[in-house]
Amino acid sequence: MTGRGRRQSAPSAEPPPPRSRSVPAPAAPRPCAPSLRPDMARGLLAAAALLGFLQASSSFEVKDSSGKVCIIADLTVAFSVEYKTNVQKEFVYFFLPQNASVDTQSSCGKDNTSHPILVLDFGGGHSLSLNFSESADTYQVEELVFHYNLSDATLFPNSTTGGMKTVSHKSIIQAHVGTKYRCINSKHINMKNVNVTFSNVTLEAYLTNGTFSVNKTECAEDRVSTTTMVPTTPKQTTSQSPTTSPAPTSPPNPTVGKYNVTGPNGTCVLAYMGLQLNITYQQKDEKMGLDLLNFIPHNTTSSGRCDNTSALLNLTFEKTRVIFQFALIRNLKQQTTV
């Protein structure tokens, strides 16, 4: 019988560089599966990517019948799902919770096959599966499968569809055998009505010593070109220079601004923060470039709304919009996360 366990999260030996600069911000409750209009979905995803490192990663492992570990996964996973209500299409955004469990279908390979699988269960009938395979000197996540239950009113309020839905995607992660896969930056997987975003990932399958290998395979999203000086304008781009390679400099810190939302009972959200977006993209030479965008407070417009249990802060700078949505958890002390 295959043994499985859940690992305790621990600080990474290779802490990620800051992907955003912000002053701990809105004095509002912790969000809990907010839903939003389709035209707002992209902004909320941007907000989550911007401050995604505030979300703690979760750690899981799979063992064979002798107790030998064959898969270890430390990762943060965010989901965006579109679904229908009587009024309109809605988007809901949520993270893989830290209390997700390793399903009994997880294994180090069944029926004399070498295809280990990690299946994570969470919430009201939802699961995420990573199916591994090995070829020559590499291993890969051959297929990602996400099952979600539209009858779960906690995540999908007022859904008119109900029932289980399944989406899948091929070949999303690849690494050399004997190395761990490491990806700090966000990796986006787009499927029908579902977007899955991985970040802060350290993962390895086909382990030989029960723990992560010393050597690593770095994802393309982390191989960002930084061979030219970063300008000091609000929007900066780093790209490869064909003739010179001056040492890169740090971009300027974003200016701290004050933003607030007022409701029927007065101010419900108050934020003092500097906001910087980090966008990676593939250049013509197939290397990764980095685009940095600082929000300038006096050119940023803010709006929002709030009631007794939720609040929304909408920030718009030029053509970019970031949305922070909050919900109140009454049985906990007030906390702030985006």
C-alpha positions, 0 to 999 in steps of 0.5 A, spaced: 500 500 500 502 506 498 504 511 503 503 518 503 504 524 507 503 532 507 510 536 509 510 542 513 512 548 510 519 551 511 523 557 509 526 556 502 534 555 502 533 560 496 529 566 498 525 569 491 527 576 490 522 581 491 517 581 485 513 587 488 515 593 492 509 595 497 508 598 504 503 593 507 497 596 505 489 596 506 486 596 513 481 591 511 479 584 512 482 578 509 479 576 502 475 569 501 474 567 494 471 573 491 467 573 485 467 579 480 465 581 473 468 578 467 471 585 465 474 586 472 478 579 472 484 581 469 485 586 474 484 582 480 489 577 477 494 582 476 493 584 484 494 577 486 500 576 481 503 582 484 503 580 491 502 573 491 508 572 495 504 574 501 501 567 500 504 562 503 506 556 499 504 549 501 508 542 501 506 535 499 510 529 498 508 522 495 511 515 498 511 508 495 509 502 500 516 502 503 516 509 505 520 512 500 519 519 497 518 519 490 515 526 489 516 532 493 512 539 491 513 546 495 508 551 491 503 556 491 497 555 486 492 560 484 486 559 480 481 563 476 474 560 474 469 563 470 462 560 471 455 562 470 449 565 474 442 567 472 445 574 472 451 574 468 458 570 467 462 571 474 469 570 475 472 567 482 479 567 484 482 563 490 488 559 492 490 552 493 489 552 501 495 550 505 490 544 508 489 541 502 490 533 502 494 528 498 489 524 495 489 516 496 490 516 488 497 519 489 502 514 487 509 512 485 507 509 479 502 503 479 502 496 475 509 496 474 509 503 470 514 509 472 508 514 472 508 517 479 502 522 480 500 527 485 493 528 487 491 534 491 484 535 494 481 541 497 474 544 499 468 542 497 470 536 492 475 540 488 482 536 486 489 538 482 493 532 479 500 533 476 501 526 472 509 525 471 513 521 466 520 520 464 524 520 458 531 520 457 534 524 461 528 529 463 522 528 467 516 532 466 509 534 468 506 530 462 499 532 464 495 537 469 488 536 471 483 540 475 477 538 477 472 543 480 465 542 483 460 548 481 455 546 486 460 548 491 456 555 493 462 557 498 467 558 491 461 559 486 455 562 489 449 563 485 452 558 480 446 555 475 450 550 472 452 545 478 456 539 478 463 537 476 467 540 471 474 537 468 480 541 465 487 539 463 493 541 460 499 538 457 506 538 458 507 544 463 513 543 467 520 539 465 527 538 468 533 534 468 533 527 472 537 528 478 535 536 479 529 539 482 525 544 478 525 551 481 520 557 478 520 563 483 516 567 478 509 566 475 507 560 470 500 561 467 496 555 464 490 557 460 484 552 459 477 553 458 474 557 463 480 556 468 486 559 469 491 556 473 498 560 476 504 557 479 509 561 483 514 559 488 515 552 486 520 547 488 518 540 485 522 534 484 519 527 482 523 520 481 527 522 487 533 517 489 535 520 496 528 522 499 529 529 499 530 535 494 537 534 489 542 540 490 542 541 483 536 545 479 533 546 473 531 553 472 524 555 469 524 560 463 520 565 467 526 566 471 531 566 466 530 574 465 535 578 461 538 584 465 544 586 461 543 593 460 542 599 465 535 600 467 532 607 466 529 611 471 523 613 467 516 610 471 516 604 465 523 600 465 525 595 460 531 591 460 533 587 454 540 584 451 545 589 448 548 586 442 555 589 444 555 591 451 554 588 458 554 594 463 552 591 470 544 592 471 542 597 476 536 596 481 529 600 479 527 606 483 522 604 488 515 606 487 512 612 490 508 611 496 501 613 495 495 614 499 488 611 497 482 610 500 474 607 499 469 610 503 462 607 505 456 608 508 459 608 515 465 612 513 472 609 511 472 602 510 479 601 506 485 605 507 492 604 504 499 607 504 503 603 499 507 604 493 505 599 487 510 596 482 508 591 476 513 586 474 512 583 467 516 578 464 516 576 456 519 572 451 524 577 446 526 575 439 532 572 441 528 567 446 531 570 452 526 573 457 525 580 458 523 584 464 518 590 464 517 594 470 511 599 471 511 604 477 504 607 479 505 614 480 500 616 485 498 623 483 496 620 476 493 614 479 485 614 480 482 610 485 475 608 486 471 602 490 465 600 494 464 596 501 458 593 505 458 590 512 462 584 509 466 586 503 470 591 500 473 593 493 479 598 491 480 599 484 486 603 482 487 605 475 494 608 472 494 609 464 491 603 461 493 598 467 488 597 472 489 593 479 483 591 483 484 589 491 477 585 493 476 583 501 471 579 505 470 579 512 472 572 516 468 574 522 471 568 527 478 571 526 482 577 527 482 582 521 488 580 517 490 583 510 492 579 504 491 580 496 
